[in-house]
Amino acid sequence: MIYIIMGVSGCGKYVCLLIGLGWPFYEGDNFHPQENIEKMARGEPLTDQDRLPWLLRLHEVIERERSSGSDAVLACSALKRLYRQILLHGSTAVAPTSSASLPSSPEVFFLYLHGDYDLIHQRMVARQGHYMKADLLRSQFDILEPPSDEENALTLDIRKSRNEMILEVERHIESLKL
């Protein structure tokens, strides 16, 4: 099973460090090209074109873990359905012949950390040392497409405690084993 912890910047994807249960963990921010990091540090939102090489790198990580049969956790904003399709299917998702949605993958599950703008903005203003500035949060909310039911997603309310969210994920993992 591969879990992709998704949501806007500042939503608390750090919770995945506790969810990992000893599984390999990949922080999506570490896979951004330097140009993306510099752009965000200047306060400029990324475009779909900027994100494509990053998403393809993450797709490679997911494929490597899937083909090895390992469990893993990956943190990535995955803001749009297209981005989630790229994570699952790579460049096939952006091919000109790919007009219809590609199927979800039963061994990849999205954990959508859902919260409102004001709460997340407060968190971002308080954090230090991250290149993603609080001023860019609105641009992420503007393009956010919450996952639909057919996308293998579990929505977690970030107003809950970490322990409550972890318990939800653990229950989900157990339900998949049945």
N, C-alpha and C positions, 0 to 999 in steps of 0.2 A: 504494500500500500504506500502510495506517495500522497502526503498531505501538503497542499499549497495554502499557506496562510496569506490571505489577501485582504486588501482594504487600503484606504487612503493613507498617506504618510501621517504618522503620529497616532494612528488608531490603536497601537499596542501590539504590533506583530511580534514584539519581544516575548509575548506569552508562549510562543512556539518553543522557546528554550526550555520551558517546563513541560510542554506537551511531548517533546521528542522521545521520551521513554528510552533513551539510549540510542535512538536512531540517528543516522548522519543528518546534520543540519546545514543548510545552505542559506546564507543571507543574500538575498537578491541584489541588495545595494552593492555588494562586492563584485558584481559582474558587469556593472555599468562601465561603458567606455569612458575614458578620462574626459572626453569632450562633453559628455552628458553631465558629469559631476561639475565641471567648470560652468556649464550653462546654468544648472540649478543653483550653484553658489552665487551666480550673478543675479539670481531672482527671475530667470527666464524659464517659463514652462517648457517641457519637452513636447515635441510633436510626435505623431505616429512614426514618422521617418526616423527620428532620433531613437525611439524605443525599439525599433525592429532588430538591430544587431544585438541588443541586450536581451530581448525576448528569445531570440534564436540561441544565444548562449545558454540561457536557462533551459530551453527545450533540450539541448544536448545533455545537460546535467540530468534532467528527468529521464531521458531515454537511456542514459548510462545506468542509472539506478534501476529502472524497470527491467532492462535486459539482464542485469545481474541478479534479479529476483529479490533485491534488498528493499527494506522499508526506508523511507526518508521523509524529511520535513524541509520545505522550502518556503522562505518568506519573500513575497513579491506582491506589489500593489495590484497587478492584474485588473486594472480599472475597467476595461471594456471587454465585451464578449469576444471581439476579434483578438485581443491580447491573450485571453484564455485559450482560444482556438490555436494560436501560435504556440503557446506553451505545450499544448497537447500534440499538435500535428506539424509543427515546424513551418517551413516555407510553403508546404502544401496549402496551408490556411490562407495564404495571400496570393496563390496562383490565380491567374485570370479565369481559369475554368472552375474555380471554387466559389461559386455564387451562393450555394446552399450551405447551411451550417453542417459542419462535420460532426460525427457522433462523439458523445462524451466517452471517456475511457473508464471502465469500471474499477480499475486499480489506481486511479488518480481522483482525489477528492479535494474540493476547495473548502476551506474554512473562512467564511466571510466575516470579518470583524466589523460590525455595523455600529455606527455612532453618529451623533449629530455634529454639525459644524462647530458650534460654540464649545462643546466639551473638548473636541479634538484640537481646536485652535488654542485653547488654554494649555493643553499638554505641550503643544509645539512651542509656544512662547516660553514655557518653563524649561524645556530641554536645552542643553548646551552641547556644542561640539559636533552638530550634524550639519552637513552642507545644505540639506533641504530646509529652506527658510519658511516660517509660518505664513509669509505673504503668498506663497505658492499654493497653499491649501485650497483656496477657492477654485483655482484652475483644475485641481483634481476632482473636487466635488462636481464641477461643471461637466466633466466628461464621464463621471462614474456611471456605469451600467451594472446595477446589482445583478448577481447571477440568478438565472431562472431555475425553475424546478428541474428541468432536464439536464442541468449542468453538474450534477453530483456535488451539491453544495450544502453545507450546514451553516446557518447564520448564527453568529454568536453576538450577543448584546454586550458592548464594551462597558456598560454601566455596572455589569456584574463583576464580582471579584475574580481574580485569576483562578482561585480554587474552584469557583462555580463553573467557569468556562472549561477548565481542565476536566472536571467531572463530566460535563456534557460531551467532551471529545472522547473521554474514556468509555462512556456509555455507547457512543457511536461506534467506536472500535469493536466493542463487545457485540453490538447488534450485527455487525458485518460478519462476525465469526459464526453466527447462528445459521 
